[in-house]
């Protein structure tokens, strides 16, 4: 499945995944690189599943403001709320 803490919610919950799952993982890595911590502080898949059910979406307040909205969209729980790879690249270039 992947490393807990970096996999998309749909993967943790046993639902189908696609390229939008990679966008979530990218957002998780960027969040951690810029803030020094993962969006969800947990160990293992069970803890991550519980966090996804009970905690609000992570808000990347610790990262530069110009990246907050983009990273937040990448970390959206629902794949349809995440940018496509093309949108992500266009926003990074802009």
Biopython code that builds the backbone (N, CA, C, O; Angstrom):
import numpy as np
from Bio.PDB.StructureBuilder import StructureBuilder

atoms = [
    (1, "UNK", "N", (0.825, -1.184, 0.000)),
    (1, "UNK", "CA", (0.000, 0.000, 0.000)),
    (1, "UNK", "C", (0.872, 1.251, 0.000)),
    (1, "UNK", "O", (0.578, 2.195, -0.734)),
    (2, "UNK", "N", (1.911, 1.286, 0.782)),
    (2, "UNK", "CA", (2.751, 2.469, 0.868)),
    (2, "UNK", "C", (3.098, 2.757, 2.319)),
    (2, "UNK", "O", (2.692, 2.028, 3.223)),
    (3, "UNK", "N", (3.839, 3.809, 2.528)),
    (3, "UNK", "CA", (4.258, 4.188, 3.862)),
    (3, "UNK", "C", (3.163, 4.981, 4.554)),
    (3, "UNK", "O", (2.759, 6.029, 4.050)),
    (4, "UNK", "N", (2.668, 4.507, 5.703)),
    (4, "UNK", "CA", (1.641, 5.280, 6.412)),
    (4, "UNK", "C", (2.126, 6.706, 6.652)),
    (4, "UNK", "O", (3.294, 6.936, 6.963)),
    (5, "UNK", "N", (1.234, 7.628, 6.506)),
    (5, "UNK", "CA", (1.576, 9.026, 6.651)),
    (5, "UNK", "C", (1.816, 9.716, 5.321)),
    (5, "UNK", "O", (1.782, 10.944, 5.236)),
    (6, "UNK", "N", (2.062, 8.922, 4.277)),
    (6, "UNK", "CA", (2.296, 9.487, 2.952)),
    (6, "UNK", "C", (1.262, 9.022, 1.933)),
    (6, "UNK", "O", (1.158, 9.600, 0.851)),
    (7, "UNK", "N", (0.506, 7.996, 2.262)),
    (7, "UNK", "CA", (-0.468, 7.483, 1.307)),
    (7, "UNK", "C", (-1.761, 8.285, 1.395)),
    (7, "UNK", "O", (-2.100, 8.835, 2.443)),
    (8, "UNK", "N", (-2.464, 8.340, 0.291)),
    (8, "UNK", "CA", (-3.703, 9.100, 0.197)),
    (8, "UNK", "C", (-4.818, 8.437, 1.011)),
    (8, "UNK", "O", (-4.805, 7.224, 1.219)),
    (9, "UNK", "N", (-5.772, 9.236, 1.465)),
    (9, "UNK", "CA", (-6.873, 8.688, 2.261)),
    (9, "UNK", "C", (-7.604, 7.532, 1.579)),
    (9, "UNK", "O", (-7.970, 6.559, 2.238)),
    (10, "UNK", "N", (-7.817, 7.631, 0.275)),
    (10, "UNK", "CA", (-8.535, 6.558, -0.414)),
    (10, "UNK", "C", (-7.769, 5.248, -0.345)),
    (10, "UNK", "O", (-8.381, 4.181, -0.287)),
    (11, "UNK", "N", (-6.448, 5.306, -0.350)),
    (11, "UNK", "CA", (-5.655, 4.088, -0.235)),
    (11, "UNK", "C", (-5.753, 3.517, 1.173)),
    (11, "UNK", "O", (-5.895, 2.306, 1.346)),
    (12, "UNK", "N", (-5.677, 4.376, 2.169)),
    (12, "UNK", "CA", (-5.768, 3.938, 3.566)),
    (12, "UNK", "C", (-7.113, 3.283, 3.831)),
    (12, "UNK", "O", (-7.203, 2.313, 4.583)),
    (13, "UNK", "N", (-8.163, 3.822, 3.206)),
    (13, "UNK", "CA", (-9.514, 3.309, 3.425)),
    (13, "UNK", "C", (-9.881, 2.167, 2.486)),
    (13, "UNK", "O", (-11.025, 1.712, 2.476)),
    (14, "UNK", "N", (-8.907, 1.700, 1.691)),
    (14, "UNK", "CA", (-9.135, 0.543, 0.824)),
    (14, "UNK", "C", (-9.943, 0.850, -0.419)),
    (14, "UNK", "O", (-10.538, -0.055, -1.004)),
    (15, "UNK", "N", (-9.978, 2.099, -0.833)),
    (15, "UNK", "CA", (-10.712, 2.497, -2.028)),
    (15, "UNK", "C", (-9.749, 2.573, -3.206)),
    (15, "UNK", "O", (-8.532, 2.598, -3.020)),
    (16, "UNK", "N", (-10.299, 2.612, -4.426)),
    (16, "UNK", "CA", (-9.421, 2.695, -5.601)),
    (16, "UNK", "C", (-8.585, 3.979, -5.588)),
    (16, "UNK", "O", (-9.008, 5.012, -5.069)),
    (17, "UNK", "N", (-7.404, 3.885, -6.166)),
    (17, "UNK", "CA", (-6.543, 5.057, -6.253)),
    (17, "UNK", "C", (-6.158, 5.298, -7.708)),
    (17, "UNK", "O", (-6.254, 4.408, -8.553)),
    (18, "UNK", "N", (-5.721, 6.525, -7.975)),
    (18, "UNK", "CA", (-5.272, 6.890, -9.314)),
    (18, "UNK", "C", (-4.212, 7.979, -9.180)),
    (18, "UNK", "O", (-3.619, 8.130, -8.111)),
    (19, "UNK", "N", (-3.971, 8.723, -10.221)),
    (19, "UNK", "CA", (-2.910, 9.737, -10.188)),
    (19, "UNK", "C", (-3.156, 10.807, -9.125)),
    (19, "UNK", "O", (-2.210, 11.446, -8.665)),
    (20, "UNK", "N", (-4.406, 11.009, -8.733)),
    (20, "UNK", "CA", (-4.702, 11.990, -7.688)),
    (20, "UNK", "C", (-4.151, 11.531, -6.335)),
    (20, "UNK", "O", (-3.902, 12.355, -5.456)),
    (21, "UNK", "N", (-3.963, 10.238, -6.170)),
    (21, "UNK", "CA", (-3.333, 9.718, -4.950)),
    (21, "UNK", "C", (-1.870, 10.159, -4.890)),
    (21, "UNK", "O", (-1.346, 10.443, -3.814)),
    (22, "UNK", "N", (-1.221, 10.214, -6.043)),
    (22, "UNK", "CA", (0.159, 10.693, -6.097)),
    (22, "UNK", "C", (0.236, 12.181, -5.760)),
    (22, "UNK", "O", (1.202, 12.630, -5.145)),
    (23, "UNK", "N", (-0.772, 12.936, -6.159)),
    (23, "UNK", "CA", (-0.825, 14.365, -5.835)),
    (23, "UNK", "C", (-0.889, 14.528, -4.314)),
    (23, "UNK", "O", (-0.228, 15.402, -3.753)),
    (24, "UNK", "N", (-1.687, 13.686, -3.651)),
    (24, "UNK", "CA", (-1.773, 13.736, -2.189)),
    (24, "UNK", "C", (-0.399, 13.444, -1.570)),
    (24, "UNK", "O", (0.044, 14.155, -0.667)),
    (25, "UNK", "N", (0.258, 12.412, -2.055)),
    (25, "UNK", "CA", (1.569, 12.045, -1.517)),
    (25, "UNK", "C", (2.582, 13.162, -1.746)),
    (25, "UNK", "O", (3.403, 13.449, -0.875)),
    (26, "UNK", "N", (2.525, 13.787, -2.910)),
    (26, "UNK", "CA", (3.403, 14.918, -3.179)),
    (26, "UNK", "C", (3.140, 16.036, -2.168)),
    (26, "UNK", "O", (4.076, 16.608, -1.608)),
    (27, "UNK", "N", (1.863, 16.344, -1.939)),
    (27, "UNK", "CA", (1.502, 17.371, -0.971)),
    (27, "UNK", "C", (2.004, 17.041, 0.419)),
    (27, "UNK", "O", (2.447, 17.930, 1.146)),
    (28, "UNK", "N", (1.940, 15.782, 0.794)),
    (28, "UNK", "CA", (2.432, 15.359, 2.104)),
    (28, "UNK", "C", (3.934, 15.594, 2.220)),
    (28, "UNK", "O", (4.414, 16.086, 3.241)),
    (29, "UNK", "N", (4.664, 15.244, 1.180)),
    (29, "UNK", "CA", (6.116, 15.442, 1.190)),
    (29, "UNK", "C", (6.476, 16.924, 1.255)),
    (29, "UNK", "O", (7.370, 17.309, 2.008)),
    (30, "UNK", "N", (5.799, 17.746, 0.484)),
    (30, "UNK", "CA", (6.082, 19.181, 0.496)),
    (30, "UNK", "C", (5.732, 19.768, 1.863)),
    (30, "UNK", "O", (6.483, 20.574, 2.412)),
    (31, "UNK", "N", (4.589, 19.357, 2.406)),
    (31, "UNK", "CA", (4.179, 19.822, 3.737)),
    (31, "UNK", "C", (5.276, 19.506, 4.748)),
    (31, "UNK", "O", (5.663, 20.366, 5.538)),
    (32, "UNK", "N", (5.768, 18.289, 4.724)),
    (32, "UNK", "CA", (6.793, 17.883, 5.683)),
    (32, "UNK", "C", (8.117, 18.617, 5.445)),
    (32, "UNK", "O", (8.785, 19.017, 6.398)),
    (33, "UNK", "N", (8.492, 18.792, 4.186)),
    (33, "UNK", "CA", (9.741, 19.495, 3.902)),
    (33, "UNK", "C", (9.705, 20.940, 4.413)),
    (33, "UNK", "O", (10.699, 21.446, 4.932)),
    (34, "UNK", "N", (8.563, 21.589, 4.262)),
    (34, "UNK", "CA", (8.462, 22.999, 4.621)),
    (34, "UNK", "C", (8.118, 23.257, 6.083)),
    (34, "UNK", "O", (8.461, 24.305, 6.630)),
    (35, "UNK", "N", (7.438, 22.296, 6.719)),
    (35, "UNK", "CA", (7.013, 22.521, 8.108)),
    (35, "UNK", "C", (7.825, 21.710, 9.119)),
    (35, "UNK", "O", (7.840, 22.027, 10.308)),
    (36, "UNK", "N", (8.499, 20.664, 8.640)),
    (36, "UNK", "CA", (9.268, 19.825, 9.548)),
    (36, "UNK", "C", (8.459, 18.712, 10.197)),
    (36, "UNK", "O", (8.966, 18.002, 11.065)),
    (37, "UNK", "N", (7.207, 18.555, 9.784)),
    (37, "UNK", "CA", (6.377, 17.474, 10.330)),
    (37, "UNK", "C", (5.375, 17.014, 9.273)),
    (37, "UNK", "O", (5.102, 17.717, 8.300)),
    (38, "UNK", "N", (4.841, 15.825, 9.490)),
    (38, "UNK", "CA", (3.806, 15.302, 8.598)),
    (38, "UNK", "C", (2.459, 15.944, 8.922)),
    (38, "UNK", "O", (2.251, 16.428, 10.035)),
    (39, "UNK", "N", (1.555, 15.950, 7.961)),
    (39, "UNK", "CA", (0.229, 16.530, 8.219)),
    (39, "UNK", "C", (-0.528, 15.838, 9.350)),
    (39, "UNK", "O", (-1.220, 16.491, 10.130)),
    (40, "UNK", "N", (-0.395, 14.523, 9.436)),
    (40, "UNK", "CA", (-1.038, 13.754, 10.508)),
    (40, "UNK", "C", (0.052, 13.100, 11.335)),
    (40, "UNK", "O", (0.923, 12.416, 10.798)),
    (41, "UNK", "N", (0.005, 13.308, 12.626)),
    (41, "UNK", "CA", (1.001, 12.701, 13.526)),
    (41, "UNK", "C", (0.450, 11.394, 14.038)),
    (41, "UNK", "O", (-0.359, 11.364, 14.966)),
    (42, "UNK", "N", (0.889, 10.326, 13.433)),
    (42, "UNK", "CA", (0.388, 9.013, 13.820)),
    (42, "UNK", "C", (1.390, 7.936, 13.433)),
    (42, "UNK", "O", (2.291, 8.157, 12.624)),
    (43, "UNK", "N", (1.211, 6.789, 14.021)),
    (43, "UNK", "CA", (2.019, 5.628, 13.682)),
    (43, "UNK", "C", (1.103, 4.565, 13.105)),
    (43, "UNK", "O", (0.073, 4.246, 13.699)),
    (44, "UNK", "N", (1.459, 4.022, 11.974)),
    (44, "UNK", "CA", (0.741, 2.898, 11.405)),
    (44, "UNK", "C", (-0.556, 3.262, 10.710)),
    (44, "UNK", "O", (-1.065, 4.375, 10.842)),
    (45, "UNK", "N", (-1.078, 2.300, 9.967)),
    (45, "UNK", "CA", (-2.278, 2.481, 9.174)),
    (45, "UNK", "C", (-3.512, 2.678, 10.052)),
    (45, "UNK", "O", (-4.365, 3.506, 9.734)),
    (46, "UNK", "N", (-3.618, 1.935, 11.144)),
    (46, "UNK", "CA", (-4.795, 2.065, 12.006)),
    (46, "UNK", "C", (-4.924, 3.470, 12.569)),
    (46, "UNK", "O", (-6.015, 4.040, 12.571)),
    (47, "UNK", "N", (-3.824, 4.034, 13.044)),
    (47, "UNK", "CA", (-3.857, 5.398, 13.564)),
    (47, "UNK", "C", (-4.184, 6.410, 12.487)),
    (47, "UNK", "O", (-4.899, 7.381, 12.736)),
    (48, "UNK", "N", (-3.664, 6.188, 11.289)),
    (48, "UNK", "CA", (-3.941, 7.089, 10.181)),
    (48, "UNK", "C", (-5.407, 7.024, 9.785)),
    (48, "UNK", "O", (-6.022, 8.053, 9.505)),
    (49, "UNK", "N", (-5.973, 5.815, 9.760)),
    (49, "UNK", "CA", (-7.401, 5.682, 9.454)),
    (49, "UNK", "C", (-8.241, 6.455, 10.464)),
    (49, "UNK", "O", (-9.195, 7.133, 10.084)),
    (50, "UNK", "N", (-7.904, 6.361, 11.716)),
    (50, "UNK", "CA", (-8.642, 7.082, 12.754)),
    (50, "UNK", "C", (-8.501, 8.590, 12.564)),
    (50, "UNK", "O", (-9.484, 9.323, 12.679)),
    (51, "UNK", "N", (-7.289, 9.057, 12.273)),
    (51, "UNK", "CA", (-7.091, 10.491, 12.040)),
    (51, "UNK", "C", (-7.907, 10.982, 10.854)),
    (51, "UNK", "O", (-8.478, 12.072, 10.902)),
    (52, "UNK", "N", (-7.967, 10.195, 9.797)),
    (52, "UNK", "CA", (-8.722, 10.593, 8.612)),
    (52, "UNK", "C", (-10.215, 10.667, 8.899)),
    (52, "UNK", "O", (-10.934, 11.447, 8.275)),
    (53, "UNK", "N", (-10.680, 9.856, 9.842)),
    (53, "UNK", "CA", (-12.101, 9.877, 10.202)),
    (53, "UNK", "C", (-12.433, 11.023, 11.158)),
    (53, "UNK", "O", (-13.521, 11.594, 11.089)),
    (54, "UNK", "N", (-11.501, 11.359, 12.044)),
    (54, "UNK", "CA", (-11.849, 12.247, 13.145)),
    (54, "UNK", "C", (-11.211, 13.637, 13.105)),
    (54, "UNK", "O", (-11.744, 14.563, 13.716)),
    (55, "UNK", "N", (-10.106, 13.808, 12.417)),
    (55, "UNK", "CA", (-9.431, 15.100, 12.410)),
    (55, "UNK", "C", (-9.804, 15.902, 11.167)),
    (55, "UNK", "O", (-10.092, 15.330, 10.116)),
    (56, "UNK", "N", (-9.798, 17.214, 11.289)),
    (56, "UNK", "CA", (-10.040, 18.039, 10.094)),
    (56, "UNK", "C", (-8.867, 17.937, 9.131)),
    (56, "UNK", "O", (-7.788, 17.472, 9.498)),
    (57, "UNK", "N", (-9.089, 18.376, 7.897)),
    (57, "UNK", "CA", (-7.997, 18.396, 6.926)),
    (57, "UNK", "C", (-6.852, 19.233, 7.486)),
    (57, "UNK", "O", (-7.087, 20.261, 8.121)),
    (58, "UNK", "N", (-5.625, 18.800, 7.257)),
    (58, "UNK", "CA", (-4.489, 19.572, 7.767)),
    (58, "UNK", "C", (-4.392, 20.923, 7.062)),
    (58, "UNK", "O", (-4.548, 21.012, 5.844)),
    (59, "UNK", "N", (-4.140, 21.949, 7.828)),
    (59, "UNK", "CA", (-3.934, 23.280, 7.269)),
    (59, "UNK", "C", (-2.456, 23.617, 7.394)),
    (59, "UNK", "O", (-1.938, 23.707, 8.507)),
    (60, "UNK", "N", (-1.782, 23.801, 6.291)),
    (60, "UNK", "CA", (-0.340, 24.014, 6.329)),
    (60, "UNK", "C", (0.039, 25.449, 6.723)),
    (60, "UNK", "O", (0.620, 26.181, 5.923)),
    (61, "UNK", "N", (-0.289, 25.840, 7.942)),
    (61, "UNK", "CA", (-0.023, 27.199, 8.404)),
    (61, "UNK", "C", (1.459, 27.482, 8.558)),
    (61, "UNK", "O", (1.878, 28.638, 8.505)),
    (62, "UNK", "N", (2.256, 26.443, 8.748)),
    (62, "UNK", "CA", (3.682, 26.629, 9.001)),
    (62, "UNK", "C", (4.486, 26.863, 7.734)),
    (62, "UNK", "O", (5.680, 27.151, 7.811)),
    (63, "UNK", "N", (3.867, 26.749, 6.580)),
    (63, "UNK", "CA", (4.623, 26.868, 5.342)),
    (63, "UNK", "C", (4.382, 28.237, 4.709)),
    (63, "UNK", "O", (3.426, 28.923, 5.070)),
    (64, "UNK", "N", (5.235, 28.640, 3.774)),
    (64, "UNK", "CA", (5.083, 29.950, 3.151)),
    (64, "UNK", "C", (3.675, 30.153, 2.590)),
    (64, "UNK", "O", (3.082, 29.251, 1.998)),
    (65, "UNK", "N", (3.169, 31.351, 2.793)),
    (65, "UNK", "CA", (1.782, 31.651, 2.442)),
    (65, "UNK", "C", (1.474, 31.396, 0.969)),
    (65, "UNK", "O", (0.374, 30.955, 0.637)),
    (66, "UNK", "N", (2.432, 31.668, 0.085)),
    (66, "UNK", "CA", (2.158, 31.484, -1.335)),
    (66, "UNK", "C", (1.980, 30.011, -1.714)),
    (66, "UNK", "O", (1.475, 29.711, -2.796)),
    (67, "UNK", "N", (2.386, 29.100, -0.845)),
    (67, "UNK", "CA", (2.201, 27.675, -1.112)),
    (67, "UNK", "C", (1.074, 27.051, -0.288)),
    (67, "UNK", "O", (0.672, 25.920, -0.563)),
    (68, "UNK", "N", (0.562, 27.759, 0.708)),
    (68, "UNK", "CA", (-0.451, 27.188, 1.609)),
    (68, "UNK", "C", (-1.667, 26.642, 0.868)),
    (68, "UNK", "O", (-2.062, 25.496, 1.083)),
    (69, "UNK", "N", (-2.254, 27.447, 0.009)),
    (69, "UNK", "CA", (-3.473, 27.016, -0.669)),
    (69, "UNK", "C", (-3.215, 25.821, -1.575)),
    (69, "UNK", "O", (-4.003, 24.876, -1.604)),
    (70, "UNK", "N", (-2.108, 25.863, -2.317)),
    (70, "UNK", "CA", (-1.795, 24.762, -3.225)),
    (70, "UNK", "C", (-1.567, 23.465, -2.459)),
    (70, "UNK", "O", (-2.117, 22.428, -2.828)),
    (71, "UNK", "N", (-0.772, 23.508, -1.410)),
    (71, "UNK", "CA", (-0.508, 22.302, -0.621)),
    (71, "UNK", "C", (-1.791, 21.821, 0.041)),
    (71, "UNK", "O", (-2.040, 20.618, 0.111)),
    (72, "UNK", "N", (-2.601, 22.746, 0.523)),
    (72, "UNK", "CA", (-3.874, 22.375, 1.135)),
    (72, "UNK", "C", (-4.775, 21.653, 0.134)),
    (72, "UNK", "O", (-5.421, 20.664, 0.482)),
    (73, "UNK", "N", (-4.822, 22.138, -1.094)),
    (73, "UNK", "CA", (-5.627, 21.465, -2.125)),
    (73, "UNK", "C", (-5.072, 20.082, -2.448)),
    (73, "UNK", "O", (-5.837, 19.149, -2.693)),
    (74, "UNK", "N", (-3.756, 19.946, -2.450)),
    (74, "UNK", "CA", (-3.140, 18.638, -2.711)),
    (74, "UNK", "C", (-3.470, 17.645, -1.605)),
    (74, "UNK", "O", (-3.534, 16.440, -1.850)),
    (75, "UNK", "N", (-3.680, 18.147, -0.381)),
    (75, "UNK", "CA", (-3.976, 17.288, 0.766)),
    (75, "UNK", "C", (-5.472, 17.094, 0.998)),
    (75, "UNK", "O", (-5.871, 16.579, 2.042)),
    (76, "UNK", "N", (-6.294, 17.495, 0.051)),
    (76, "UNK", "CA", (-7.737, 17.308, 0.201)),
    (76, "UNK", "C", (-8.055, 15.824, 0.365)),
    (76, "UNK", "O", (-7.465, 14.973, -0.299)),
    (77, "UNK", "N", (-8.982, 15.535, 1.245)),
    (77, "UNK", "CA", (-9.340, 14.120, 1.485)),
    (77, "UNK", "C", (-9.993, 13.471, 0.284)),
    (77, "UNK", "O", (-9.793, 12.284, 0.028)),
    (78, "UNK", "N", (-10.768, 14.238, -0.447)),
    (78, "UNK", "CA", (-11.477, 13.681, -1.598)),
    (78, "UNK", "C", (-10.678, 13.942, -2.870)),
    (78, "UNK", "O", (-10.328, 15.086, -3.163)),
    (79, "UNK", "N", (-10.389, 12.883, -3.626)),
    (79, "UNK", "CA", (-9.561, 13.034, -4.832)),
    (79, "UNK", "C", (-10.070, 14.104, -5.796)),
    (79, "UNK", "O", (-9.268, 14.787, -6.433)),
    (80, "UNK", "N", (-11.385, 14.261, -5.914)),
    (80, "UNK", "CA", (-11.928, 15.245, -6.849)),
    (80, "UNK", "C", (-11.613, 16.672, -6.432)),
    (80, "UNK", "O", (-11.713, 17.587, -7.249)),
    (81, "UNK", "N", (-11.236, 16.879, -5.185)),
    (81, "UNK", "CA", (-10.905, 18.213, -4.701)),
    (81, "UNK", "C", (-9.425, 18.559, -4.889)),
    (81, "UNK", "O", (-9.012, 19.682, -4.601)),
    (82, "UNK", "N", (-8.637, 17.613, -5.363)),
    (82, "UNK", "CA", (-7.207, 17.829, -5.581)),
    (82, "UNK", "C", (-6.966, 18.319, -7.008)),
    (82, "UNK", "O", (-7.739, 18.002, -7.913)),
    (83, "UNK", "N", (-5.897, 19.090, -7.211)),
    (83, "UNK", "CA", (-5.574, 19.513, -8.573)),
    (83, "UNK", "C", (-5.054, 18.331, -9.385)),
    (83, "UNK", "O", (-4.523, 17.366, -8.835)),
    (84, "UNK", "N", (-5.214, 18.425, -10.689)),
    (84, "UNK", "CA", (-4.592, 17.423, -11.560)),
    (84, "UNK", "C", (-3.095, 17.724, -11.625)),
    (84, "UNK", "O", (-2.644, 18.779, -11.179)),
    (85, "UNK", "N", (-2.346, 16.802, -12.176)),
    (85, "UNK", "CA", (-0.905, 17.024, -12.318)),
    (85, "UNK", "C", (-0.648, 18.248, -13.200)),
    (85, "UNK", "O", (0.258, 19.035, -12.926)),
    (86, "UNK", "N", (-1.436, 18.403, -14.244)),
    (86, "UNK", "CA", (-1.277, 19.542, -15.138)),
    (86, "UNK", "C", (-1.562, 20.857, -14.404)),
    (86, "UNK", "O", (-0.829, 21.832, -14.570)),
    (87, "UNK", "N", (-2.619, 20.883, -13.600)),
    (87, "UNK", "CA", (-2.948, 22.080, -12.821)),
    (87, "UNK", "C", (-1.851, 22.385, -11.817)),
    (87, "UNK", "O", (-1.465, 23.539, -11.635)),
    (88, "UNK", "N", (-1.355, 21.349, -11.170)),
    (88, "UNK", "CA", (-0.299, 21.518, -10.186)),
    (88, "UNK", "C", (0.952, 22.127, -10.833)),
    (88, "UNK", "O", (1.535, 23.066, -10.290)),
    (89, "UNK", "N", (1.356, 21.607, -11.966)),
    (89, "UNK", "CA", (2.533, 22.117, -12.656)),
    (89, "UNK", "C", (2.324, 23.580, -13.075)),
    (89, "UNK", "O", (3.212, 24.417, -12.909)),
    (90, "UNK", "N", (1.149, 23.867, -13.614)),
    (90, "UNK", "CA", (0.858, 25.248, -14.049)),
    (90, "UNK", "C", (0.914, 26.215, -12.863)),
    (90, "UNK", "O", (1.434, 27.323, -12.993)),
    (91, "UNK", "N", (0.387, 25.808, -11.721)),
    (91, "UNK", "CA", (0.415, 26.683, -10.544)),
    (91, "UNK", "C", (1.837, 26.851, -10.010)),
    (91, "UNK", "O", (2.197, 27.934, -9.548)),
    (92, "UNK", "N", (2.638, 25.810, -10.068)),
    (92, "UNK", "CA", (4.016, 25.928, -9.608)),
    (92, "UNK", "C", (4.830, 26.841, -10.523)),
    (92, "UNK", "O", (5.667, 27.609, -10.050)),
    (93, "UNK", "N", (4.588, 26.757, -11.814)),
    (93, "UNK", "CA", (5.294, 27.617, -12.747)),
    (93, "UNK", "C", (4.882, 29.074, -12.543)),
    (93, "UNK", "O", (5.715, 29.980, -12.593)),
    (94, "UNK", "N", (3.579, 29.287, -12.313)),
    (94, "UNK", "CA", (3.073, 30.659, -12.112)),
    (94, "UNK", "C", (3.664, 31.224, -10.846)),
    (94, "UNK", "O", (3.375, 32.365, -10.486)),
]
sb = StructureBuilder()
sb.init_structure("model")
sb.init_model(0)
sb.init_chain("A")
sb.init_seg("    ")
for serial, (resi, resn, name, xyz) in enumerate(atoms, 1):
    if name == "N":
        sb.init_residue(resn, " ", resi, " ")
    sb.init_atom(name, np.array(xyz, "f"), 0.0, 1.0, " ", f" {name:<3s}", serial, name[0])
structure = sb.get_structure()
